[in-house]
Amino acid sequence: MDFFEKVGDTITSKRKEVTGKAKDLAEIANLKSQISTCEDVIRKNYIEIGRLYYEREGLEPGVEYEQFCRAISNAKTGIEDLEEKIRKVKGI
């Protein structure tokens, strides 16, 4: 019986080890999901800060922001031109 008890103990030990690792992996996945959520909040707020800055300072931005504001203005002009072409194609 000693052999079977050792086998049983080994199986029980391995099962606990595997269960513990599975729990750790689940916890890590949950924590990574929470990190992703935090990163989304940061990204959205950075975007909002940029939008507010552009609305307030876009016509006369600081030197370090000038190229970014110019790129935004150029892209907005490009959108307007493309939307006008769409209206022409639609016959509006």
All heavy atoms as an XYZ file, in Angstrom:
739
protein
N       0.811     -1.199      0.000
C       0.000      0.000      0.000
C       0.855      1.264      0.000
O       0.401      2.301     -0.448
C      -0.905      0.048      1.235
C      -2.237     -0.630      1.116
S      -3.187     -0.071     -0.239
C      -4.677      0.303      0.538
N       2.025      1.174      0.481
C       2.909      2.326      0.565
C       3.143      2.942     -0.815
O       3.127      4.158     -0.967
C       4.235      1.904      1.208
C       5.086      3.097      1.554
O       4.521      4.112      1.998
O       6.319      3.021      1.362
N       3.322      2.125     -1.840
C       3.543      2.594     -3.204
C       2.337      3.401     -3.699
O       2.480      4.483     -4.257
C       3.807      1.408     -4.147
C       3.819      1.785     -5.591
C       4.901      2.466     -6.134
C       2.751      1.500     -6.417
C       4.928      2.829     -7.466
C       2.755      1.865     -7.757
C       3.848      2.527     -8.276
N       1.149      2.877     -3.494
C      -0.066      3.542     -3.956
C      -0.317      4.854     -3.206
O      -0.814      5.820     -3.780
C      -1.270      2.604     -3.837
C      -1.211      1.455     -4.792
C      -1.042      0.154     -4.327
C      -1.300      1.673     -6.151
C      -0.981     -0.901     -5.220
C      -1.232      0.618     -7.043
C      -1.065     -0.679     -6.579
N       0.049      4.883     -1.946
C      -0.090      6.123     -1.177
C       0.850      7.197     -1.731
O       0.472      8.355     -1.854
C       0.200      5.870      0.305
C      -0.904      5.125      1.012
C      -0.563      4.841      2.473
O       0.420      5.426      2.995
O      -1.269      4.043      3.078
N       2.077      6.791     -2.074
C       3.038      7.734     -2.644
C       2.555      8.252     -3.996
O       2.668      9.444     -4.291
C       4.407      7.089     -2.794
C       5.127      6.897     -1.504
C       6.501      6.295     -1.724
C       7.205      6.081     -0.390
N       8.525      5.464     -0.571
N       2.006      7.353     -4.813
C       1.466      7.763     -6.118
C       0.309      8.728     -5.912
O       0.212      9.768     -6.568
C       1.033      6.534     -6.953
C       0.250      6.969     -8.178
C       2.236      5.703     -7.343
N      -0.570      8.409     -4.978
C      -1.707      9.276     -4.683
C      -1.261     10.634     -4.188
O      -1.799     11.680     -4.586
N      -0.266     10.640     -3.308
C       0.264     11.909     -2.794
C       0.895     12.734     -3.912
O       0.736     13.955     -3.970
C       1.300     11.645     -1.699
C       0.683     11.123     -0.412
O      -0.559     11.235     -0.256
O       1.443     10.608      0.438
N       1.614     12.060     -4.815
C       2.247     12.747     -5.939
C       1.191     13.359     -6.848
O       1.317     14.518     -7.268
C       3.138     11.775     -6.739
O       4.134     11.243     -5.870
C       3.798     12.474     -7.907
N       0.151     12.603     -7.135
C      -0.933     13.106     -7.997
C      -1.617     14.299     -7.334
O      -1.857     15.328     -7.976
C      -1.942     11.986     -8.311
C      -1.292     10.948     -9.221
C      -3.213     12.557     -8.940
C      -2.127      9.706     -9.433
N      -1.890     14.191     -6.054
C      -2.534     15.285     -5.325
C      -1.640     16.520     -5.322
O      -2.107     17.642     -5.556
C      -2.839     14.855     -3.874
O      -3.693     13.719     -3.903
C      -3.496     15.978     -3.104
N      -0.360     16.318     -5.105
C       0.595     17.428     -5.093
C       0.652     18.115     -6.459
O       0.629     19.351     -6.548
C       1.972     16.913     -4.694
O       2.937     17.916     -4.823
N       0.736     17.324     -7.525
C       0.795     17.893     -8.879
C      -0.491     18.622     -9.224
O      -0.475     19.663     -9.872
C       1.075     16.792     -9.920
C       2.446     16.200     -9.825
C       3.499     17.250    -10.132
C       4.891     16.654    -10.019
N       5.930     17.640    -10.196
N      -1.639     18.060     -8.805
C      -2.928     18.704     -9.078
C      -2.972     20.068     -8.395
O      -3.404     21.053     -8.994
C      -4.075     17.826     -8.593
C      -5.423     18.399     -8.963
C      -6.624     17.501     -8.643
N      -6.304     16.204     -8.134
C      -6.785     15.704     -6.983
N      -7.616     16.408     -6.243
N      -6.455     14.509     -6.573
N      -2.511     20.153     -7.155
C      -2.485     21.433     -6.440
C      -1.547     22.416     -7.129
O      -1.850     23.603     -7.240
C      -2.064     21.221     -4.989
C      -3.120     20.574     -4.140
C      -2.659     20.396     -2.715
C      -3.716     19.698     -1.877
N      -3.257     19.480     -0.484
N      -0.419     21.913     -7.614
C       0.545     22.757     -8.315
C      -0.044     23.315     -9.600
O       0.068     24.510     -9.889
C       1.803     21.937     -8.633
C       2.930     22.719     -9.237
C       4.141     21.827     -9.514
O       4.443     20.947     -8.690
O       4.769     22.040    -10.562
N      -0.704     22.454    -10.358
C      -1.329     22.883    -11.621
C      -2.467     23.848    -11.346
O      -2.610     24.874    -12.018
C      -1.815     21.648    -12.430
C      -2.707     22.071    -13.577
C      -0.627     20.850    -12.923
N      -3.265     23.559    -10.333
C      -4.379     24.449     -9.975
C      -3.858     25.813     -9.557
O      -4.400     26.847     -9.954
C      -5.218     23.830     -8.835
O      -5.711     22.562     -9.258
C      -6.386     24.716     -8.460
N      -2.772     25.814     -8.788
C      -2.176     27.085     -8.363
C      -1.658     27.880     -9.543
O      -1.846     29.096     -9.615
N      -1.031     27.196    -10.498
C      -0.524     27.890    -11.685
C      -1.670     28.435    -12.524
O      -1.576     29.536    -13.062
C       0.354     26.952    -12.514
C       1.701     26.700    -11.883
C       2.574     25.824    -12.753
C       3.921     25.588    -12.078
N       4.815     24.776    -12.905
N      -2.750     27.681    -12.637
C      -3.910     28.146    -13.402
C      -4.508     29.395    -12.750
O      -4.879     30.345    -13.438
C      -4.960     27.042    -13.508
N      -4.581     29.386    -11.431
C      -5.093     30.568    -10.719
C      -4.177     31.765    -10.943
O      -4.648     32.883    -11.147
C      -5.240     30.280     -9.224
C      -6.410     29.390     -8.886
C      -6.516     29.159     -7.397
C      -7.665     28.231     -7.061
N      -7.769     27.967     -5.613
N      -2.859     31.533    -10.909
C      -1.903     32.612    -11.152
C      -2.074     33.182    -12.556
O      -2.083     34.398    -12.747
C      -0.465     32.117    -10.978
C      -0.100     31.847     -9.526
O      -0.872     32.248     -8.627
O       0.962     31.227     -9.299
N      -2.229     32.291    -13.536
C      -2.410     32.749    -14.917
C      -3.697     33.554    -15.066
O      -3.723     34.576    -15.756
C      -2.407     31.563    -15.882
C      -1.061     30.870    -16.079
C      -1.225     29.617    -16.934
C      -0.059     31.816    -16.706
N      -4.763     33.114    -14.411
C      -6.031     33.843    -14.469
C      -5.885     35.221    -13.823
O      -6.391     36.222    -14.348
C      -7.139     33.046    -13.779
N      -5.178     35.275    -12.702
C      -4.973     36.562    -12.031
C      -4.126     37.498    -12.890
O      -4.419     38.691    -13.001
C      -4.311     36.362    -10.673
C      -4.148     37.657     -9.901
C      -3.566     37.461     -8.511
O      -3.303     36.315     -8.113
O      -3.372     38.483     -7.835
N      -3.080     36.958    -13.513
C      -2.233     37.763    -14.393
C      -3.039     38.310    -15.559
O      -2.922     39.482    -15.921
C      -1.018     36.939    -14.883
C      -0.046     36.718    -13.726
C      -0.325     37.630    -16.052
C       1.043     35.701    -14.013
N      -3.891     37.460    -16.157
C      -4.736     37.914    -17.272
C      -5.663     39.032    -16.818
O      -5.849     40.023    -17.533
C      -5.531     36.750    -17.833
N      -6.233     38.897    -15.628
C      -7.117     39.928    -15.092
C      -6.357     41.228    -14.873
O      -6.838     42.314    -15.217
C      -7.743     39.431    -13.786
C      -8.734     40.418    -13.197
O      -9.118     41.383    -13.837
N      -9.149     40.175    -11.980
N      -5.160     41.128    -14.298
C      -4.354     42.333    -14.052
C      -3.933     42.999    -15.358
O      -3.963     44.226    -15.471
C      -3.128     41.967    -13.215
C      -3.437     41.523    -11.777
C      -2.192     40.942    -11.124
C      -4.012     42.646    -10.954
N      -3.582     42.202    -16.360
C      -3.224     42.775    -17.661
C      -4.424     43.468    -18.294
O      -4.270     44.501    -18.942
C      -2.676     41.689    -18.590
C      -1.265     41.282    -18.236
C      -0.694     40.305    -19.247
C       0.754     39.994    -18.938
N       1.363     39.140    -19.965
N      -5.608     42.924    -18.100
C      -6.818     43.571    -18.609
C      -7.027     44.920    -17.926
O      -7.403     45.907    -18.570
C      -8.018     42.662    -18.378
O      -9.211     43.306    -18.741
N      -6.785     44.979    -16.629
C      -6.918     46.233    -15.900
C      -5.871     47.253    -16.370
O      -6.175     48.445    -16.490
C      -6.780     45.982    -14.399
C      -7.962     45.220    -13.811
C      -7.785     44.950    -12.334
O      -7.331     45.808    -11.591
N      -8.139     43.755    -11.911
N      -4.656     46.777    -16.648
C      -3.619     47.662    -17.185
C      -4.061     48.231    -18.519
O      -3.918     49.426    -18.780
C      -2.276     46.908    -17.327
C      -1.675     46.639    -15.950
C      -1.291     47.697    -18.196
C      -0.476     45.695    -15.969
N      -4.626     47.396    -19.363
C      -5.101     47.838    -20.678
C      -6.183     48.903    -20.530
O      -6.200     49.895    -21.265
C      -5.625     46.640    -21.472
O      -6.103     47.038    -22.719
N      -7.068     48.715    -19.581
C      -8.121     49.701    -19.324
C      -7.503     51.034    -18.890
O      -7.907     52.097    -19.373
C      -9.093     49.185    -18.245
O      -9.703     47.980    -18.710
C     -10.162     50.213    -17.916
N      -6.522     50.976    -18.009
C      -5.835     52.206    -17.565
C      -5.136     52.889    -18.737
O      -5.183     54.118    -18.864
C      -4.832     51.878    -16.464
S      -5.577     51.403    -14.890
N      -4.494     52.107    -19.594
C      -3.817     52.682    -20.753
C      -4.812     53.343    -21.702
O      -4.518     54.395    -22.282
C      -3.012     51.600    -21.484
C      -1.792     51.148    -20.720
C      -1.071     49.953    -21.322
O      -1.681     49.211    -22.121
O       0.097     49.755    -20.984
N      -6.010     52.756    -21.844
C      -7.053     53.372    -22.673
C      -7.484     54.715    -22.087
O      -7.687     55.681    -22.826
C      -8.268     52.451    -22.804
C      -8.039     51.286    -23.738
O      -7.071     51.328    -24.526
O      -8.827     50.324    -23.676
N      -7.620     54.774    -20.774
C      -7.995     56.030    -20.119
C      -6.919     57.086    -20.376
O      -7.221     58.235    -20.721
C      -8.212     55.820    -18.597
C      -8.308     57.150    -17.863
C      -9.453     54.974    -18.347
N      -5.661     56.695    -20.231
C      -4.552     57.630    -20.476
C      -4.582     58.117    -21.914
O      -4.486     59.322    -22.180
C      -3.203     56.954    -20.160
C      -3.074     56.725    -18.657
C      -2.035     57.788    -20.683
C      -1.919     55.815    -18.269
N      -4.719     57.188    -22.857
C      -4.719     57.534    -24.285
C      -5.867     58.493    -24.616
O      -5.665     59.515    -25.279
C      -4.820     56.248    -25.123
C      -4.612     56.419    -26.588
C      -4.534     55.086    -27.364
N      -5.097     53.908    -26.736
C      -4.389     52.994    -26.031
N      -3.107     53.146    -25.842
N      -4.989     51.941    -25.495
N      -7.061     58.208    -24.111
C      -8.212     59.067    -24.389
C      -8.013     60.464    -23.809
O      -8.389     61.462    -24.423
C      -9.486     58.434    -23.843
C      -9.944     57.235    -24.645
C     -11.142     56.556    -24.025
C     -11.500     55.295    -24.804
N     -12.607     54.555    -24.180
N      -7.425     60.532    -22.620
C      -7.198     61.836    -22.002
C      -6.097     62.619    -22.701
O      -6.189     63.838    -22.823
C      -6.929     61.680    -20.507
C      -8.217     61.479    -19.750
O      -8.942     62.422    -19.483
N      -8.543     60.234    -19.447
N      -5.051     61.933    -23.165
C      -4.033     62.612    -23.973
C      -4.667     63.207    -25.229
O      -4.382     64.350    -25.610
C      -2.933     61.642    -24.398
C      -1.822     61.435    -23.398
C      -1.191     60.203    -23.310
C      -1.364     62.456    -22.573
C      -0.150     59.988    -22.412
C      -0.338     62.257    -21.680
C       0.266     61.021    -21.603
O       1.300     60.816    -20.728
N      -5.534     62.447    -25.853
C      -6.212     62.927    -27.067
C      -7.062     64.150    -26.736
O      -7.052     65.143    -27.464
C      -7.051     61.804    -27.702
C      -6.127     60.753    -28.305
C      -8.021     62.351    -28.740
C      -6.829     59.468    -28.723
N      -7.780     64.096    -25.635
C      -8.637     65.215    -25.251
C      -7.809     66.456    -24.918
O      -8.167     67.572    -25.295
C      -9.520     64.828    -24.060
C     -10.520     65.888    -23.658
C     -11.535     66.246    -24.738
O     -11.697     65.501    -25.725
O     -12.184     67.304    -24.590
N      -6.687     66.267    -24.232
C      -5.798     67.399    -23.944
C      -5.325     68.031    -25.248
O      -5.326     69.261    -25.399
C      -4.586     66.947    -23.094
C      -5.036     66.636    -21.676
C      -3.497     68.016    -23.088
C      -3.969     65.941    -20.841
N      -4.924     67.198    -26.194
C      -4.470     67.704    -27.487
C      -5.561     68.451    -28.227
O      -5.321     69.513    -28.813
N      -6.777     67.913    -28.185
C      -7.898     68.578    -28.860
C      -8.163     69.942    -28.227
O      -8.330     70.951    -28.936
C      -9.156     67.705    -28.776
C     -10.341     68.264    -29.582
C     -11.614     67.477    -29.336
N     -12.066     67.596    -27.954
C     -12.676     68.670    -27.447
N     -12.907     69.732    -28.198
N     -13.066     68.693    -26.185
N      -8.172     69.986    -26.904
C      -8.411     71.262    -26.227
C      -7.305     72.267    -26.536
O      -7.578     73.446    -26.774
C      -8.512     71.045    -24.706
C      -9.768     70.332    -24.225
C      -9.640     69.977    -22.743
C     -11.007     71.178    -24.476
N      -6.059     71.802    -26.537
C      -4.946     72.694    -26.854
C      -5.101     73.233    -28.268
O      -4.950     74.437    -28.492
C      -3.596     71.981    -26.720
C      -2.444     72.895    -27.063
C      -1.894     73.713    -26.092
C      -1.950     72.975    -28.357
C      -0.856     74.586    -26.393
C      -0.912     73.841    -28.674
C      -0.372     74.645    -27.695
O       0.636     75.511    -28.012
N      -5.411     72.354    -29.215
C      -5.549     72.796    -30.607
C      -6.672     73.811    -30.746
O      -6.527     74.815    -31.444
C      -5.803     71.603    -31.531
C      -5.971     72.023    -32.962
C      -4.862     72.319    -33.746
C      -7.240     72.160    -33.525
C      -5.010     72.745    -35.051
C      -7.387     72.578    -34.829
C      -6.277     72.868    -35.597
O      -6.426     73.298    -36.892
N      -7.796     73.569    -30.067
C      -8.909     74.516    -30.149
C      -8.532     75.882    -29.577
O      -8.970     76.902    -30.093
C     -10.130     73.959    -29.406
C     -10.830     72.839    -30.160
C     -12.019     72.297    -29.399
O     -12.308     72.768    -28.272
O     -12.662     71.378    -29.941
N      -7.738     75.907    -28.530
C      -7.379     77.167    -27.884
C      -6.166     77.843    -28.510
O      -6.106     79.067    -28.595
C      -7.105     76.936    -26.399
C      -8.337     76.569    -25.639
C      -8.040     76.394    -24.184
N      -9.245     75.915    -23.511
C      -9.290     75.563    -22.256
N      -8.210     75.629    -21.509
N     -10.404     75.138    -21.729
N      -5.182     77.055    -28.922
C      -3.903     77.617    -29.345
C      -3.527     77.272    -30.783
O      -2.436     77.620    -31.226
C      -2.775     77.105    -28.426
C      -3.018     77.297    -26.958
C      -3.044     78.745    -26.521
O      -2.391     79.586    -27.179
O      -3.710     79.044    -25.516
N      -4.401     76.602    -31.506
C      -4.068     76.091    -32.830
C      -3.645     77.142    -33.836
O      -2.827     76.877    -34.716
N      -4.171     78.344    -33.724
C      -3.804     79.402    -34.664
C      -2.458     80.035    -34.322
O      -1.760     80.535    -35.202
C      -4.899     80.468    -34.714
C      -6.259     79.983    -35.239
C      -7.285     81.115    -35.164
C      -6.127     79.462    -36.659
N      -2.097     80.002    -33.047
C      -0.817     80.567    -32.615
C      -0.178     79.638    -31.572
O      -0.003     80.022    -30.416
C      -1.024     81.952    -32.024
C      -1.532     82.978    -33.028
C      -1.696     84.346    -32.403
O      -1.027     84.636    -31.396
O      -2.506     85.119    -32.933
N       0.197     78.444    -32.006
C       0.753     77.491    -31.037
C       2.186     77.836    -30.653
O       2.858     78.596    -31.353
C       0.728     76.175    -31.802
C       0.872     76.578    -33.225
C       0.131     77.894    -33.345
N       2.639     77.274    -29.553
C       4.044     77.404    -29.183
C       4.897     76.714    -30.236
O       4.429     75.863    -30.990
N       6.154     77.103    -30.302
C       7.071     76.596    -31.330
C       7.088     75.072    -31.351
O       7.053     74.454    -32.418
C       8.490     77.161    -31.102
C       9.483     76.548    -32.060
C       8.490     78.663    -31.214
N       7.119     74.453    -30.180
C       7.220     73.001    -30.124
C       5.954     72.288    -30.597
O       5.981     71.093    -30.891
C       7.608     72.521    -28.714
C       6.591     72.841    -27.634
C       6.791     74.213    -26.994
O       7.561     75.040    -27.492
O       6.149     74.456    -25.968
N       4.853     73.009    -30.712
C       3.588     72.422    -31.154
C       3.208     72.831    -32.570
O       2.223     72.349    -33.123
C       2.457     72.816    -30.198
C       2.722     72.403    -28.772
C       3.127     73.333    -27.828
C       2.578     71.078    -28.372
C       3.379     72.959    -26.520
C       2.830     70.695    -27.071
C       3.228     71.636    -26.148
O       3.492     71.266    -24.856
N       3.954     73.748    -33.142
C       3.597     74.334    -34.437
C       3.419     73.277    -35.527
O       2.436     73.287    -36.259
C       4.651     75.350    -34.860
C       4.270     76.134    -36.086
C       5.290     77.216    -36.407
O       6.113     77.560    -35.539
O       5.245     77.708    -37.540
N       4.357     72.347    -35.651
C       4.262     71.354    -36.723
C       3.046     70.459    -36.550
O       2.410     70.055    -37.524
C       5.531     70.515    -36.826
C       5.700     69.488    -35.709
C       6.995     68.725    -35.813
O       8.040     69.321    -35.966
N       6.920     67.429    -35.725
N       2.692     70.156    -35.310
C       1.538     69.302    -35.066
C       0.235     70.024    -35.399
O      -0.664     69.461    -36.031
C       1.528     68.822    -33.607
C       2.772     68.090    -33.214
C       3.657     68.647    -32.306
C       3.078     66.854    -33.759
C       4.814     67.985    -31.938
C       4.231     66.178    -33.402
C       5.105     66.740    -32.485
N       0.154     71.279    -34.988
C      -1.051     72.069    -35.286
C      -1.189     72.290    -36.788
O      -2.289     72.229    -37.335
C      -1.006     73.404    -34.527
S      -1.225     73.207    -32.735
N      -0.067     72.530    -37.470
C      -0.100     72.694    -38.924
C      -0.575     71.403    -39.601
O      -1.395     71.437    -40.510
C       1.288     73.084    -39.445
C       1.280     73.518    -40.895
C       2.631     74.026    -41.414
N       3.561     74.525    -40.415
C       4.671     73.874    -40.036
N       5.007     72.729    -40.572
N       5.473     74.389    -39.121
N      -0.092     70.268    -39.112
C      -0.505     68.983    -39.677
C      -2.002     68.759    -39.494
O      -2.693     68.282    -40.403
C       0.291     67.846    -39.046
N      -2.514     69.130    -38.331
C      -3.953     68.993    -38.076
C      -4.739     69.908    -39.010
O      -5.725     69.494    -39.623
C      -4.277     69.297    -36.597
C      -3.721     68.183    -35.697
C      -5.788     69.447    -36.394
C      -3.774     68.503    -34.213
N      -4.304     71.154    -39.127
C      -4.999     72.099    -40.010
C      -4.983     71.621    -41.453
O      -6.009     71.680    -42.151
C      -4.347     73.485    -39.921
O      -4.501     74.018    -38.624
N      -3.835     71.118    -41.907
C      -3.742     70.593    -43.274
C      -4.663     69.391    -43.474
O      -5.318     69.263    -44.512
C      -2.299     70.213    -43.617
C      -1.402     71.417    -43.744
O      -1.861     72.541    -43.917
N      -0.102     71.197    -43.637
N      -4.713     68.520    -42.483
C      -5.591     67.354    -42.585
C      -7.060     67.770    -42.618
O      -7.856     67.214    -43.382
C      -5.329     66.394    -41.428
N      -7.419     68.770    -41.815
C      -8.804     69.266    -41.832
C      -9.156     69.861    -43.201
O     -10.246     69.623    -43.717
C      -9.018     70.306    -40.730
C      -9.124     69.705    -39.349
C      -9.452     70.792    -38.332
C      -9.812     70.183    -37.003
N     -10.473     71.126    -36.124
N      -8.230     70.600    -43.776
C      -8.445     71.158    -45.114
C      -8.591     70.029    -46.131
O      -9.463     70.076    -47.009
C      -7.275     72.082    -45.510
O      -7.202     73.146    -44.561
C      -7.470     72.655    -46.895
N      -7.767     69.010    -46.004
C      -7.854     67.855    -46.891
C      -9.196     67.161    -46.787
O      -9.790     66.763    -47.799
N      -9.698     67.019    -45.564
C     -11.015     66.405    -45.358
C     -12.093     67.231    -46.034
O     -12.976     66.687    -46.709
C     -11.304     66.240    -43.847
C     -10.402     65.157    -43.254
C     -12.777     65.921    -43.601
C     -10.438     65.085    -41.739
N     -12.035     68.537    -45.860
C     -13.037     69.412    -46.491
C     -13.000     69.257    -48.009
O     -14.056     69.175    -48.654
C     -12.792     70.867    -46.094
C     -13.084     71.159    -44.638
C     -12.606     72.547    -44.213
O     -12.094     73.309    -45.054
O     -12.753     72.859    -43.013
N     -11.800     69.224    -48.591
C     -11.671     69.055    -50.046
C     -12.245     67.715    -50.504
O     -12.963     67.646    -51.511
C     -10.203     69.146    -50.472
C      -9.616     70.544    -50.273
O     -10.404     71.499    -50.087
O      -8.370     70.655    -50.286
N     -11.947     66.673    -49.775
C     -12.443     65.340    -50.142
C     -13.965     65.251    -49.997
O     -14.641     64.647    -50.841
C     -11.760     64.269    -49.289
C     -10.255     64.123    -49.542
C      -9.624     63.257    -48.463
C      -9.994     63.545    -50.926
N     -14.496     65.867    -48.936
C     -15.948     65.878    -48.764
C     -16.627     66.647    -49.895
O     -17.708     66.257    -50.361
C     -16.321     66.466    -47.400
C     -16.006     65.516    -46.263
C     -16.263     66.111    -44.893
O     -16.321     67.360    -44.762
O     -16.391     65.317    -43.940
N     -16.003     67.725    -50.358
C     -16.540     68.487    -51.496
C     -16.545     67.611    -52.750
O     -17.516     67.619    -53.521
C     -15.714     69.751    -51.727
C     -16.180     70.595    -52.902
C     -17.610     71.099    -52.757
O     -18.061     71.313    -51.613
O     -18.279     71.266    -53.791
N     -15.490     66.846    -52.966
C     -15.450     65.942    -54.125
C     -16.545     64.889    -54.041
O     -17.158     64.543    -55.045
C     -14.070     65.260    -54.221
C     -12.973     66.205    -54.654
C     -11.628     65.507    -54.719
C     -10.532     66.498    -55.123
N      -9.207     65.869    -55.192
N     -16.803     64.393    -52.837
C     -17.884     63.417    -52.642
C     -19.216     64.043    -52.995
O     -20.050     63.430    -53.696
C     -17.903     62.884    -51.199
C     -16.677     61.989    -50.950
C     -19.194     62.115    -50.897
C     -16.487     61.586    -49.481
N     -19.447     65.290    -52.549
C     -20.704     65.972    -52.867
C     -20.852     66.139    -54.389
O     -21.937     65.974    -54.933
C     -20.766     67.331    -52.165
C     -21.080     67.223    -50.685
C     -21.390     68.569    -50.040
N     -20.228     69.441    -49.944
C     -19.313     69.383    -48.986
N     -19.410     68.497    -48.032
N     -18.310     70.241    -48.957
N     -19.763     66.456    -55.057
C     -19.817     66.621    -56.520
C     -20.152     65.300    -57.204
O     -20.956     65.263    -58.147
C     -18.496     67.170    -57.059
C     -18.288     68.627    -56.767
C     -16.965     69.118    -57.334
C     -16.767     70.599    -57.011
N     -15.483     71.097    -57.521
N     -19.534     64.214    -56.735
C     -19.811     62.901    -57.319
C     -21.271     62.518    -57.089
O     -21.928     61.989    -57.991
C     -18.865     61.826    -56.724
C     -19.301     60.434    -57.135
C     -17.429     62.083    -57.151
N     -21.809     62.853    -55.932
C     -23.205     62.548    -55.609
C     -24.163     63.505    -56.331
O     -25.358     63.254    -56.398
C     -23.444     62.645    -54.118
C     -22.869     61.495    -53.319
C     -23.223     61.654    -51.835
C     -22.818     60.467    -51.031
N     -23.217     60.609    -49.606
N     -23.636     64.618    -56.831
C     -24.478     65.594    -57.496
C     -25.197     66.507    -56.525
O     -26.253     67.043    -56.823
N     -24.625     66.699    -55.381
C     -25.261     67.551    -54.349
C     -24.723     68.965    -54.460
O     -23.602     69.258    -54.567
C     -24.984     66.988    -52.940
C     -25.570     65.581    -52.799
C     -25.584     67.882    -51.882
C     -25.257     64.907    -51.490
